[in-house]
């Protein structure tokens, strides 16, 4: 006689015991909700309730995409553009960028005003004026980014073409976003520049603070793990490899014990400096002189005069063959 077949539960029919367990857990949720709500009443945790909406992160990323379409026409979303339609396409893109940017800058300024109880700064008017000033600088941004592209081509023998660098190099993407964010940072736009730089950081592994000062013909080779702090100053024709850190040696505090956020904390690299992979350079008083070369895995906390090579003495290597090791 064949064994009796088990009759499965009908589709979406839960076991009665499982249903009861589910109900037991759900009955506990209101108590947890009350605790979370209560934590929003004090100063120990953070909340953003009854505050002006922050700028949209997604809209800021769309602004970056629009900027790249304008700074490098024909490479990204507007592929297939021709000379006949160039004026129309760029006019459309720039007009749209202006409106989106003015809106997000207005949100950022208004949020700062209301959140921190600043005096009225006529947010919408300020947003439109600041967006227009940014748009005015697009031709200059195109020119300096062109020097960065050429620096990458001249500095990397693996580069097949300018197109390859613009379209695919993570270092070029990080530098492009930095140039855009730095322009907004210089216009005193809150929040947006850091959203942009952290977006690039998440994609490329390259962390460039929008407050850093970087000259023309800048090249980051490979790039993963590069960190450039807020008060770093980098001259023209500087080249960094992966894993380089331009960081702070220590954090000074004012008389009240708060962090001093205005002092120069990060190093200066003068023109034509090359820093190889894994090197760390720290301190606001540290200056790497022009045309110097900093070898890989170097740790520097003091200045270096121009035309200097800084090299780490090679460690002693011990090599044993597998056969010799087995005999022992």
C-alpha positions as CSV (number, residue, x, y, z in Angstrom):
1,X,0.0,0.0,0.0
2,X,1.4,3.4,-1.0
3,X,2.2,5.9,1.7
4,X,-0.3,8.7,2.1
5,X,0.7,11.9,0.4
6,X,1.1,15.1,2.5
7,X,-1.4,17.7,1.5
8,X,0.5,21.0,1.2
9,X,-1.1,24.2,2.5
10,X,-2.9,26.2,-0.1
11,X,-1.0,29.1,-1.7
12,X,-0.5,32.0,0.8
13,X,-2.1,30.0,3.6
14,X,0.1,30.3,6.7
15,X,0.5,27.8,9.5
16,X,-1.8,28.9,12.5
17,X,1.2,28.8,14.8
18,X,3.2,31.1,12.4
19,X,0.3,33.5,12.2
20,X,0.2,33.7,16.0
21,X,4.0,34.4,16.2
22,X,3.7,37.1,13.6
23,X,0.9,38.7,15.6
24,X,2.9,38.5,18.8
25,X,5.9,40.4,17.2
26,X,3.6,43.0,15.6
27,X,2.0,43.7,18.9
28,X,5.4,44.8,20.3
29,X,6.1,47.3,17.4
30,X,4.0,50.3,18.8
31,X,6.2,50.3,22.0
32,X,9.3,50.5,19.9
33,X,7.8,53.3,17.8
34,X,7.1,55.2,21.0
35,X,10.7,54.9,22.1
36,X,12.0,56.2,18.8
37,X,9.6,59.1,18.9
38,X,10.6,59.9,22.4
39,X,14.3,60.0,21.4
40,X,13.4,62.7,18.9
41,X,12.5,65.1,21.8
42,X,16.0,65.4,23.3
43,X,19.4,66.4,22.1
44,X,21.1,63.0,22.4
45,X,20.0,61.8,18.9
46,X,19.5,63.5,15.6
47,X,16.3,64.2,13.7
48,X,15.2,66.5,10.9
49,X,11.6,67.0,11.9
50,X,9.7,70.3,11.1
51,X,12.8,71.6,9.3
52,X,13.2,72.9,5.7
53,X,13.7,70.0,3.2
54,X,17.3,69.3,2.4
55,X,18.5,69.3,-1.2
56,X,17.7,66.1,-3.1
57,X,20.8,63.9,-3.4
58,X,19.4,62.4,-6.6
59,X,18.8,65.8,-8.1
60,X,22.4,66.8,-7.2
61,X,23.7,63.7,-9.0
62,X,21.6,64.7,-12.0
63,X,23.1,68.1,-11.9
64,X,26.6,66.5,-12.1
65,X,25.5,64.4,-15.1
66,X,24.2,67.6,-16.8
67,X,27.5,69.4,-16.1
68,X,29.5,66.6,-17.7
69,X,27.3,66.7,-20.8
70,X,28.1,70.4,-21.1
71,X,31.8,70.2,-20.1
72,X,32.4,67.2,-22.5
73,X,29.7,67.5,-25.2
74,X,29.0,64.3,-27.1
75,X,30.6,61.9,-24.6
76,X,27.8,60.9,-22.3
77,X,24.0,61.3,-22.6
78,X,24.1,63.6,-25.7
79,X,26.0,61.2,-27.9
80,X,25.3,61.7,-31.6
81,X,25.3,65.5,-31.3
82,X,26.4,67.3,-34.5
83,X,27.7,70.8,-35.4
84,X,24.3,71.8,-36.7
85,X,22.5,71.0,-33.5
86,X,25.3,71.9,-31.1
87,X,24.0,75.4,-30.3
88,X,20.5,74.1,-29.7
89,X,21.5,71.1,-27.6
90,X,23.9,73.0,-25.4
91,X,21.4,75.8,-25.0
92,X,18.8,73.4,-23.9
93,X,21.2,71.6,-21.5
94,X,22.5,74.9,-20.0
95,X,19.0,76.3,-19.5
96,X,17.9,73.1,-17.8
97,X,21.0,73.0,-15.6
98,X,20.5,76.6,-14.5
99,X,16.9,75.9,-13.4
100,X,17.8,72.7,-11.5
101,X,20.9,74.2,-9.9
102,X,19.1,77.3,-8.8
103,X,16.4,75.2,-7.2
104,X,18.8,73.0,-5.2
105,X,21.0,75.9,-4.2
106,X,17.8,77.7,-2.9
107,X,16.9,74.6,-0.9
108,X,20.4,74.5,0.6
109,X,20.5,78.2,1.5
110,X,17.0,78.1,3.0
111,X,17.7,75.0,5.0
112,X,20.8,76.7,6.5
113,X,18.9,79.9,7.3
114,X,15.9,78.2,9.1
115,X,17.8,75.3,10.7
116,X,20.4,77.6,12.2
117,X,18.1,80.7,12.7
118,X,20.2,82.9,10.4
119,X,18.9,86.3,9.2
120,X,17.0,86.2,6.0
121,X,19.2,86.0,2.9
122,X,16.5,86.1,0.3
123,X,17.1,82.4,-0.6
124,X,15.4,82.2,-4.0
125,X,17.2,85.3,-5.3
126,X,20.5,84.1,-3.9
127,X,19.9,80.7,-5.4
128,X,19.4,82.1,-8.9
129,X,22.3,84.6,-8.7
130,X,24.7,81.9,-7.5
131,X,23.5,79.4,-10.2
132,X,24.1,82.1,-12.8
133,X,27.6,82.8,-11.5
134,X,28.4,79.1,-11.7
135,X,27.0,78.9,-15.3
136,X,29.3,81.8,-16.2
137,X,32.3,79.8,-15.2
138,X,31.5,76.8,-17.4
139,X,33.9,77.9,-20.2
140,X,36.7,78.3,-17.7
141,X,36.0,74.8,-16.2
142,X,36.1,73.3,-19.7
143,X,39.5,74.9,-20.3
144,X,41.1,73.6,-17.0
145,X,39.6,70.1,-17.5
146,X,41.2,70.0,-20.9
147,X,44.6,70.4,-19.2
148,X,43.7,67.5,-16.8
149,X,42.8,65.3,-19.8
150,X,46.1,66.1,-21.5
151,X,48.1,65.5,-18.3
152,X,46.5,62.0,-18.0
153,X,47.4,61.2,-21.6
154,X,50.9,62.4,-21.3
155,X,51.4,60.8,-17.9
156,X,50.0,57.4,-18.6
157,X,51.6,55.2,-21.4
158,X,48.6,52.9,-21.1
159,X,46.2,55.6,-22.2
160,X,44.9,54.8,-25.7
161,X,43.3,58.1,-26.4
162,X,41.8,61.3,-24.9
163,X,38.4,59.7,-25.4
164,X,39.3,56.7,-23.3
165,X,40.4,59.0,-20.5
166,X,37.3,61.2,-20.5
167,X,34.9,58.3,-20.8
168,X,36.4,55.7,-18.5
169,X,39.2,56.9,-16.2
170,X,38.1,57.0,-12.5
171,X,40.7,59.7,-11.8
172,X,39.2,61.9,-14.5
173,X,35.7,61.5,-13.1
174,X,36.9,62.3,-9.6
175,X,38.7,65.4,-10.9
176,X,35.7,66.5,-12.9
177,X,33.4,66.3,-10.0
178,X,36.0,68.1,-7.8
179,X,36.2,71.0,-10.3
180,X,32.4,71.3,-10.3
181,X,32.1,71.0,-6.5
182,X,35.0,73.3,-5.8
183,X,33.4,76.0,-7.9
184,X,30.2,75.8,-5.8
185,X,32.3,75.6,-2.6
186,X,34.0,78.9,-3.6
187,X,30.5,80.4,-4.1
188,X,29.7,79.5,-0.5
189,X,27.0,77.0,-1.5
190,X,26.2,74.8,1.5
191,X,25.8,71.0,1.4
192,X,25.8,70.5,-2.4
193,X,29.6,70.4,-2.9
194,X,30.0,67.7,-0.3
195,X,27.2,65.6,-1.7
196,X,29.0,65.8,-5.0
197,X,32.4,64.9,-3.7
198,X,31.1,62.0,-1.6
199,X,29.2,60.7,-4.6
200,X,32.4,60.6,-6.6
201,X,34.2,59.0,-3.6
202,X,31.6,56.2,-3.5
203,X,32.1,55.5,-7.2
204,X,35.9,55.8,-7.6
205,X,37.4,55.4,-4.2
206,X,39.0,58.8,-4.6
207,X,38.2,61.3,-1.8
208,X,38.8,64.9,-2.8
209,X,37.4,67.5,-0.4
210,X,35.7,70.3,-2.5
211,X,37.6,72.9,-0.4
212,X,41.0,71.8,-1.6
213,X,42.9,74.1,-4.0
214,X,44.2,72.2,-7.1
215,X,46.0,73.7,-10.1
216,X,45.8,72.8,-13.8
217,X,47.1,69.7,-15.5
218,X,46.3,67.5,-12.5
219,X,46.5,63.7,-12.9
220,X,45.6,60.9,-10.5
221,X,46.9,57.5,-11.9
222,X,44.8,54.5,-10.9
223,X,43.5,56.5,-8.0
224,X,41.9,54.0,-5.5
225,X,42.5,55.1,-2.0
226,X,43.6,58.7,-2.7
227,X,42.6,61.2,0.0
228,X,43.0,65.0,-0.4
229,X,42.0,67.0,2.6
230,X,40.1,70.2,2.7
231,X,43.0,72.7,3.1
232,X,45.4,70.9,0.8
233,X,47.1,73.1,-1.8
234,X,48.3,71.5,-5.0
235,X,50.1,73.3,-7.8
236,X,50.2,72.8,-11.5
237,X,51.2,69.6,-13.3
238,X,51.1,67.4,-10.2
239,X,50.8,63.7,-10.4
240,X,49.5,61.3,-7.7
241,X,49.3,57.5,-7.7
242,X,46.9,55.3,-5.9
243,X,46.8,55.2,-2.1
244,X,48.3,58.7,-1.6
245,X,47.0,60.6,1.4
246,X,47.3,64.4,1.9
247,X,46.1,64.6,5.5
248,X,46.2,66.4,8.8
249,X,48.9,65.8,11.3
250,X,46.8,66.9,14.2
251,X,43.6,68.8,15.0
252,X,44.0,72.1,16.8
253,X,41.4,73.3,19.2
254,X,40.4,76.9,20.1
255,X,40.2,78.3,23.6
256,X,36.7,76.8,24.1
257,X,38.0,73.4,23.2
258,X,36.2,73.2,19.9
259,X,38.0,72.0,16.7
260,X,39.7,74.8,14.8
261,X,38.1,74.5,11.4
262,X,39.8,77.5,9.7
263,X,43.5,76.7,10.1
264,X,45.5,75.1,7.3
265,X,45.7,71.4,8.3
266,X,46.8,69.7,5.1
267,X,50.1,69.9,3.1
268,X,51.1,71.9,0.1
269,X,52.5,70.3,-3.1
270,X,54.2,72.8,-5.4
271,X,54.3,72.6,-9.2
272,X,55.3,69.4,-10.9
273,X,55.5,67.2,-7.8
274,X,55.0,63.4,-8.3
275,X,53.9,61.3,-5.3
276,X,54.0,57.5,-5.8
277,X,51.7,54.9,-4.5
278,X,51.0,54.4,-0.8
279,X,52.7,57.6,0.4
280,X,51.3,59.7,3.3
281,X,52.0,63.4,3.6
282,X,50.7,65.2,6.7
283,X,50.4,68.6,8.2
284,X,49.5,72.1,7.2
285,X,53.1,73.3,7.5
286,X,54.4,70.6,5.3
287,X,55.5,71.9,1.9
288,X,56.8,69.6,-0.9
289,X,59.0,71.7,-3.1
290,X,58.5,72.0,-6.9
291,X,59.6,69.2,-9.1
292,X,60.2,66.9,-6.1
293,X,59.5,63.1,-6.3
294,X,58.1,61.3,-3.3
295,X,58.7,57.5,-3.5
296,X,56.2,54.9,-2.7
297,X,55.1,54.0,0.9
298,X,56.8,57.1,2.3
299,X,55.6,58.9,5.5
300,X,56.3,62.6,5.6
301,X,55.5,65.1,8.3
302,X,58.1,67.8,7.4
303,X,58.8,69.9,4.3
304,X,61.0,68.9,1.4
305,X,63.0,71.5,-0.7
306,X,62.5,71.8,-4.4
307,X,64.1,69.2,-6.8
308,X,64.4,66.6,-4.1
309,X,63.8,62.8,-4.3
310,X,62.5,61.2,-1.2
311,X,63.0,57.4,-1.2
312,X,62.4,54.7,1.4
313,X,65.3,52.4,1.8
314,X,64.4,49.0,0.4
315,X,63.9,46.4,3.1
316,X,66.0,43.2,3.1
317,X,64.2,40.5,1.2
318,X,64.7,36.8,2.0
319,X,63.9,34.4,-0.7
320,X,63.8,30.6,-0.2
321,X,63.0,28.0,-2.8
322,X,60.1,25.6,-2.0
323,X,62.5,22.6,-2.3
324,X,65.0,24.1,0.3
325,X,62.2,24.8,2.7
326,X,60.9,21.2,2.4
327,X,64.4,19.7,3.1
328,X,64.6,21.7,6.3
